[in-house]
């Protein structure tokens, strides 16, 4: 089966690329080993984060570094052997988190985040997925008055870039979320983001839209990609067919480099694993919006399947053994404040975020490999930035001018 382009990877980024290439008149085949939206895009906190105009920097204060070294933090854990192999990229991450480089990176990053709602909205409308919207905005919750007021300053800085928020006192939090237990200094309510009640379902809705528009979705092993004798690309589907195209996009998240390295391209990716668990809702106790516990770095979000608790980051390779300690620790703290009933899932879900040491995604042509493109490395914001990435990459691949400068995100910066 011959197409103009094959997209490998059916998460939010891959589906976003497929839809935008299709909208530019390309015949597109989408292939993954599982159905759309069942890998990393399934397990996030479900927020389209318009407020996240600055990426997650590596904290540089001594207290964080010392507490992190003990591997007892709730927000960040690490697999010792895997983290040792990441020392080079982590050192680069630390250097890029210094004030000077970080300000430049944030300016570049903001150009993508600013388009996040605008690129999701038409897809959500056309896919008939607006019923998946759980609400507008979310709470960043603080226990410490000092940290709360420091974050108020951050919120005011972001307001200058058009990001909207409300400042809440502890009494305000109690009125907005009466099911929360305990005293809190206050919160920032980001009002622009959109909360989704099932992020995997949203990816699947977008994939159905792609099929309705005559796109083809296939199951198969993307790592079997090969160059054809005619200079194009081929990959086999699980049902025995062969897909062929002159161009291919690799959007396999944390597995991207396993494939591109075979063709001579690699990059210093940092895998950050995350876990989630659903909990039954307690009778008469409703959580009205998604809440991030700023002190401990976990999220509790009202979802289709219950209250979803998601963890921070675990520095470990995607294939390393699962470790339940991080979600167990987060659950123990969350139960002191949130209305969590019994666990719903038989075991915690786990996924891996592909993060880059300069905190920016990677998309564009793979250097020195004609017809090979990639889109990966979105870190914590693949769900937010999938449609943006798809729009920009599709413009590049079809000879149009992207509406923002795409050079800061080029794969060649690691070539």
C-alpha positions in Angstrom: 0.0 0.0 0.0 1.6 3.2 -1.2 1.1 6.6 0.6 2.7 10.0 0.5 3.8 9.8 4.2 3.9 7.1 6.9 3.6 8.4 10.5 5.0 6.0 13.1 3.5 6.4 16.5 -0.2 7.0 17.4 0.0 9.1 20.5 -1.1 12.7 20.6 2.0 13.8 18.7 1.8 11.2 16.0 -2.0 11.6 15.5 -1.5 15.4 15.4 1.1 15.0 12.7 -1.1 12.7 10.7 -4.1 15.0 10.9 -2.2 18.1 9.8 -0.4 16.3 7.0 -3.8 15.0 5.8 -5.2 18.5 5.9 -2.5 19.6 3.5 -3.6 17.0 1.0 -1.2 14.2 1.8 -2.1 10.5 1.7 -1.1 9.4 5.2 -0.8 6.0 6.9 -0.5 5.9 10.7 1.1 2.8 12.4 1.7 1.8 15.9 2.0 -1.5 17.9 -1.1 -0.6 19.8 -4.3 1.3 19.1 -4.1 5.1 19.2 -3.8 6.8 22.6 -2.8 3.7 24.7 0.8 4.6 25.5 2.2 7.7 27.2 -0.7 9.9 25.9 -3.1 7.7 27.9 -1.6 8.3 31.4 -1.1 12.0 31.9 -3.0 14.5 34.0 -5.3 15.4 31.1 -4.6 19.1 31.0 -4.0 21.2 27.9 -1.6 23.5 29.6 -1.8 26.9 28.0 -0.2 28.4 31.2 3.0 26.3 30.8 4.9 28.9 28.9 8.1 27.9 30.6 9.3 24.3 30.6 10.3 22.3 33.7 13.8 23.4 34.7 16.0 21.3 37.0 16.1 23.1 40.4 19.5 24.4 41.1 19.2 25.0 44.9 21.3 23.0 47.2 18.4 21.8 49.3 16.7 20.1 46.3 19.9 18.5 45.1 20.7 17.1 48.6 17.2 15.8 49.2 17.1 14.4 45.7 20.3 12.5 46.3 18.7 10.5 49.1 16.0 9.3 46.6 13.3 9.9 49.2 11.4 12.8 47.4 7.9 12.3 46.3 8.1 14.4 43.2 11.4 13.0 41.8 12.9 9.5 42.1 15.5 7.7 40.2 16.8 4.2 39.3 20.4 4.3 40.4 21.9 2.4 37.5 19.8 4.2 34.9 20.5 7.6 36.3 24.2 6.9 36.3 24.0 6.4 32.5 22.1 9.7 32.2 24.8 11.8 34.0 25.9 13.5 30.8 22.4 14.6 29.7 21.5 15.5 33.3 24.5 17.7 33.6 23.5 19.4 30.3 19.9 19.7 31.7 21.4 21.4 34.8 23.4 23.9 32.7 20.4 24.7 30.5 18.4 25.4 33.7 20.7 28.3 34.6 18.9 31.7 34.4 20.5 32.9 31.2 19.9 29.8 29.0 16.6 29.2 30.7 15.2 32.6 29.7 16.1 32.0 26.1 14.7 28.5 26.1 11.5 29.7 27.7 11.0 32.4 25.0 11.3 29.8 22.3 9.1 27.3 24.2 6.4 29.9 24.7 5.9 30.2 20.9 4.5 26.6 20.9 2.5 26.7 24.1 0.8 29.9 22.9 -0.8 27.9 20.1 -1.9 24.9 22.2 -5.6 25.8 22.7 -5.9 27.2 19.2 -4.7 24.0 17.6 -6.7 21.6 19.9 -10.0 23.5 19.6 -10.8 22.8 16.0 -9.8 19.2 16.2 -11.9 18.7 19.3 -14.9 20.3 17.6 -14.5 18.3 14.3 -14.0 15.1 16.3 -17.1 15.7 18.3 -15.0 15.4 21.5 -16.1 18.5 23.4 -17.9 16.3 25.9 -14.5 15.1 27.1 -13.8 18.6 28.5 -14.0 18.2 32.3 -13.6 21.9 33.1 -11.6 25.1 32.6 -8.5 25.6 34.6 -6.9 23.9 37.6 -5.5 24.7 41.0 -1.8 24.9 42.0 -2.2 24.3 45.8 0.3 25.6 48.4 0.7 24.9 52.1 3.4 27.5 52.8 2.7 31.2 52.8 6.2 32.0 51.6 6.0 29.6 48.6 2.5 30.7 47.8 3.5 34.4 47.5 6.6 33.4 45.5 4.4 31.7 43.1 2.0 34.7 43.0 5.0 36.5 41.5 5.5 33.8 38.9 1.8 34.0 38.0 2.1 37.8 37.6 5.0 37.4 35.3 3.1 35.0 33.2 0.1 37.3 33.1 2.3 39.8 31.2 2.5 37.1 28.5 -1.3 36.8 28.3 -1.7 33.9 30.7 -4.6 34.4 33.1 -5.0 33.4 36.7 -6.8 34.0 40.0 -5.1 34.2 43.4 -6.8 32.3 46.1 -6.5 32.5 49.9 -6.8 29.4 52.1 -10.5 30.4 52.7 -11.0 30.7 49.0 -9.7 27.1 48.5 -12.0 25.8 51.2 -15.0 27.4 49.4 -14.0 26.1 46.0 -13.0 22.6 47.1 -14.9 21.8 50.3 -13.9 18.1 50.1 -10.2 19.0 50.7 -9.1 18.3 54.3 -6.5 20.4 56.1 -5.4 24.0 56.1 -3.7 25.5 53.0 -2.0 28.8 52.5 -3.8 29.2 49.2 -3.6 28.5 45.5 -3.2 29.9 42.0 -6.1 29.0 39.8 -4.9 29.0 36.2 -8.0 29.8 34.2 -6.8 29.2 30.6 -6.0 25.5 30.6 -8.6 22.9 29.6 -9.0 19.7 31.7 -9.9 16.5 29.9 -11.8 13.7 31.6 -10.0 11.0 29.6 -6.8 11.9 27.7 -6.6 8.6 25.9 -10.2 9.0 24.7 -9.3 12.4 23.2 -6.4 10.9 21.2 -8.7 8.1 20.0 -11.3 10.7 19.0 -8.7 12.5 17.0 -7.6 9.2 15.4 -11.3 8.5 14.4 -11.4 11.9 12.8 -8.3 11.0 10.8 -10.0 7.8 9.6 -13.2 9.7 8.8 -11.1 11.9 6.6 -9.9 8.8 4.7 -6.7 8.2 6.7 -5.5 4.7 7.4 -4.6 3.4 10.9 -2.6 0.1 11.1 -1.1 -2.0 13.9 2.5 -3.1 13.4 6.0 -2.9 14.7 7.4 0.5 13.8 10.9 -0.6 14.6 10.7 -2.7 11.5 11.0 0.4 9.3 13.4 -0.1 6.4 14.6 1.8 3.3 13.3 0.5 0.0 15.3 0.0 -3.1 13.7 3.0 -4.7 14.9 5.4 -2.0 11.7 5.5 0.0 10.5 3.7 3.1 8.6 0.5 4.0 7.1 -1.0 7.1 5.0 -4.1 7.6 1.6 -4.2 9.3 0.5 -6.8 11.7 -1.9 -8.3 9.2 0.8 -8.9 6.6 0.6 -5.8 4.4 3.5 -3.6 3.5 3.2 0.2 3.7 5.4 2.3 1.4 6.0 6.0 1.2 8.8 8.4 0.1 8.7 10.1 3.5 8.2 8.9 7.1 7.7 10.7 10.4 9.0 8.9 13.6 6.8 10.0 16.5 7.5 7.1 18.9 8.1 9.1 22.0 10.7 7.4 24.3 11.3 4.7 21.6 12.1 7.2 18.8 15.8 6.9 19.1 15.8 3.1 19.1 14.6 3.5 15.5 16.5 6.6 14.3 19.8 5.4 15.7 19.7 2.6 13.1 19.9 5.4 10.4 22.7 7.3 12.2 20.7 9.8 14.3 20.7 9.9 18.1 20.2 12.5 20.8 20.7 12.8 24.6 17.2 11.9 25.7 16.3 11.8 29.4 13.4 9.3 30.1 11.1 10.4 32.9 8.6 7.8 33.9 5.3 8.5 35.5 2.6 6.5 37.2 -1.1 6.8 37.8 -3.8 5.1 39.8 -7.6 5.7 39.8 -9.6 5.8 43.0 -13.3 5.5 43.7 -15.1 8.7 44.5 -16.4 8.9 48.1 -20.1 9.6 48.5 -20.9 13.2 48.9 -17.3 14.4 48.5 -16.6 15.9 45.1 -13.4 17.3 43.7 -14.5 20.1 41.4 -11.3 20.6 39.5 -7.8 19.2 38.9 -5.4 20.0 41.7 -1.6 19.9 41.7 0.0 19.6 45.2 2.9 22.0 44.6 4.9 20.8 47.6 4.9 17.1 46.7 4.5 17.3 42.9 1.6 14.9 42.4 -1.8 15.6 40.7 -5.3 14.6 41.5 -7.7 14.9 38.6 -11.4 14.0 38.3 -11.5 11.5 35.4 -14.0 9.3 33.7 -12.6 6.3 35.6 -12.5 8.0 39.0 -10.0 10.3 40.7 -6.7 9.9 39.0 -3.5 10.4 41.0 -0.5 10.9 38.9 3.1 11.1 40.1 6.0 13.3 39.3 9.1 12.0 37.5 11.1 8.8 37.9 14.4 8.8 36.1 14.5 5.3 34.7 14.6 3.7 31.3 11.2 2.7 29.8 12.1 -1.0 30.1 13.4 -0.9 33.7 11.3 -2.8 36.3 8.4 -0.9 37.7 8.8 0.5 41.2 5.6 1.3 43.1 7.3 3.3 45.8 6.6 6.7 44.2 2.9 6.3 43.7 2.6 4.7 47.2 4.3 7.7 48.8 2.1 10.1 46.8 -1.0 8.2 47.8 -0.2 8.3 51.4 0.1 12.1 51.4 -2.8 12.6 49.1 -5.1 10.6 51.3 -4.6 13.1 54.1 -6.2 15.8 52.0 -8.2 14.4 49.1 -11.4 12.3 49.0 -9.8 9.1 47.6 -11.7 5.9 47.9 -10.4 2.4 47.2 -8.0 1.8 44.3 -9.9 1.0 41.1 -7.1 -0.2 38.8 -5.5 -3.7 39.4 -2.0 -2.1 39.3 -0.6 1.3 38.7 -0.3 2.4 35.1 3.2 3.5 34.0 4.4 5.5 31.0 7.6 7.2 29.9 8.0 10.9 28.9 10.8 11.6 26.5 12.6 14.7 27.8 15.5 16.6 26.3 18.3 18.4 28.3 17.4 21.7 26.7 13.7 21.1 27.6 12.5 21.7 24.0 10.8 19.2 21.7 12.6 17.8 18.7 10.8 18.0 15.3 11.9 18.4 11.7 14.1 16.5 9.2 16.6 14.0 10.5 20.0 15.2 9.4 21.6 13.4 6.4 18.7 10.9 6.0 16.5 12.0 3.1 12.8 11.5 3.7 13.2 10.8 7.4 11.5 13.2 9.8 10.9 13.0 13.6 8.7 14.5 16.3 9.5 13.6 19.9 11.0 14.9 23.1 8.0 16.9 24.4 8.6 15.9 28.0 5.6 16.7 30.2 3.8 18.5 27.4 3.2 16.0 24.5 -0.5 16.0 25.2 -0.6 19.8 25.1 1.7 20.2 22.1 0.8 17.3 19.8 -1.5 19.3 17.5 0.9 22.3 17.5 3.8 20.0 16.5 1.6 18.4 13.8 0.8 21.8 12.3 4.3 23.0 12.2 5.8 19.8 10.9 3.2 19.5 8.2 4.0 23.0 7.0 7.7 22.1 6.8 7.1 18.8 5.0 4.9 20.4 2.3 7.0 23.4 1.6 4.9 26.0 3.5 6.1 28.5 6.0 5.4 27.6 9.6 3.8 30.4 11.6 6.5 30.3 14.2 10.3 30.0 14.0 10.9 26.2 14.0 14.7 26.4 14.1 15.0 26.1 17.9 13.4 22.7 17.7 15.5 21.2 14.9 16.8 17.7 15.2 20.1 19.0 13.8 20.9 20.7 17.2 21.9 17.3 18.5 23.4 16.0 15.2 
